Amino acid sequence: MKEVIMKYVVQNAAKYGEPNEKAVMGKVMAENPELRKKAKEVLELVRECISEFEELPDKKREELIQKYSVEEETKKETEERGLPELEGAKRGKVVMRFAPNPNGPPTLGSARGIIVNGEYARMYEGKYIIRFDDTDPRTKRPMLEAYEWYLQDIEWLGYKPDEVIYASKRIPIYYDYARKLIEMGKAYTCFCSQAEFKKFRDSGEECPHRNISVEDALEVWDRMLEGDYEEGEVVLRIKTDMKHKDPAIRDWVAFRIIKESHPLVGDKFVVYPTLDFESAIEDHLLGITHIIRGKDLIDSERRQRYIYEYFGWEYPITKHWGRVKIFEFGKLSTSSIRKDIERGKYQGWDDPRLPTLMAFRRRGFEPEAIRNFFISLGVGENDVSISLKNLYAENRKIVDAKANRYFFVWDPVKIEIVDLPEEREVELPLNPNTGGKRRLKGERVVYITRDDFKRLKGKVVRLKDFCNILLDEKAEFRGFELGDVKKGKNIIHWLPESEAVPGKVVGENEAEGFVERNSVRDVGKVVQFERFAFCRIESVGEKLTAVYTHP
C-alpha cells in the first residue's frame, strides 16, 4: 500500500511542484475503494509518504518522478490502445477465423489469435470459426488430444466458436478444386526434384513439365491419388509467374505425397494439400471476411491470390501484425517443448514453467487477465517485446481482491520462546478487501524462515500480530504490544508448530517448508502466501502442494 501511495505522491508532485495530500488521498481511494473505512490510517500513510518524498535528495526525487511518469504514460497508452475498427466491416456480416495447427496445446502465442479474432467477431456481432489446419501429418505432427485441448482453452478464454472445421476431413473438397485448376491449365504435375526445380525457380525459367497437356496432367494426378507414386516423386504446382521478383511466389507446391498415418483420418489419404492451398480454398468456402496474420506470412497471401484470380473470387481483407516476443520464453516453439517433455526436462504440457495456456490455467491465471493483456497490445505491424511482468500486473488486479492471505514458512527454522507468559489466539486478516479474519495459535514453539533468522538474529523482532522477541533459537519474550518495534520494520511472519502443515510450491519459484493449516480449505483457489507470492493451492495429501502464480 505504501508503494501505491508513494506512486501517487510522486505523480502529484511532478504535476504541481509539490504533493497535495487531498489529491493523493483521492487517487488512492479511487483505486482502492475498500480502504474508505480506514481513511484515517490511510491519511497517516499519505502524510508519511509525502514527508519521506520531501526529505529525499533532489537526484533521488527526479529518479522517482521519471519512473512513475513513464509508468503513468504507459498506462494511458495501454488504456487508449485496444482494438481498432476493421476496414470495411459491417455489423452482422463479419466472419473471422482462428486456424491453429494442433501439434500441441495452445500457448500464449496462440492466445493472441484466439482472443483478437474472437473479439472482432463479438464486436461486429459476426461469426467466429475455428479451423484446424492439420494437413501435414509428418512435419507438423498433429496430436489427437490437441484438438480437444484447443477447444477447451478457447472456451476458457471466453469464446464459443460458431463452427469448428477439421481440414483433414475435407481433403476430397481440395482434390476437386485441384482438378478444376488442372483442367483450366492453371496447375500441373511436376516430377522435378527439389534441387532441380530450385535451379529453374532461381533462374526464372519454366521447368519441362509446366506445359504438359491437361490430359497428361490429369492422368498423373489420378495416379497420385491412387498411390502409384512414392514421396517426393511428383507434386502438383500452381502456375504463377516464373519471372516474379520474389522466387518464393514462382510456381509453388499445392499438393505433395505424404505416406504417413494421420491421427484423425488414418491412412485414408496419401496426397495432402499444403497450408497455402488448403487455407486459400477454405477461406473462400467459409466466407471469411477478414484475415489477421503475421507479417511474415505476406508471401502466403501473394501465392493464394493466384487461386482467387483464377476462380474469380474476392480475397478477404487482410491485416498483418507484428510478432510478440515474451522475454521470459524467447522463441520456445511447440515442437521444441514436445522434445523437452520427451527428454524429461518438463513433466508434461501443463508444467507450470511452460508458456502453454494449460500451464497458466494450472497456475491460477484469470482468463480475463490474458484477454486484457493481448487486447492492450493491439494489432499493429511493429514487433513487440514484452515481459511477463505485464501479464502478472493484469492478473494481480483481479486476484488481489479475492485471494485469501496465509503464512508459508519456506526453509523453516524452529525457535522456542522460552519465557512466553501465556499462549493466546491471534486474529489476522484473511482478506483485507473483504474484512474476513483467520486465527492462529500463538504458542511457545514456532517456525520462521531461515532468511529472517539469519538477517535478524540477535535483534528484537515482532512475530506479526503475536508478540515481540529477541530472536535466537531460544528466543527471549519481549511483550505482546507493538512497543519499540516500529511498524513495517522487523515484522516477520511465522507459524505455530501445532498448525504447520508440510507444504511445497512448484513451478517458476520453488520452495518447501510449512503452510498454515487454514489454507487447506482453499484447494483449487489462488491465495497469497504473505511475503512470498500468489500461488494456487493444487492438492492436499501428505504435503500441501501449491503452484507458483506470480509475485
Order of alpha helices (4+ residues) and beta strands (2+ residues): alpha-alpha-alpha-alpha-beta-alpha-beta-alpha-beta-alpha-beta-alpha-alpha-beta-beta-beta-alpha-beta-alpha-beta-beta-alpha-alpha-alpha-beta-alpha-beta-beta-beta-beta-beta-beta-alpha-beta-beta-beta-beta-beta-beta-beta-beta-beta-beta
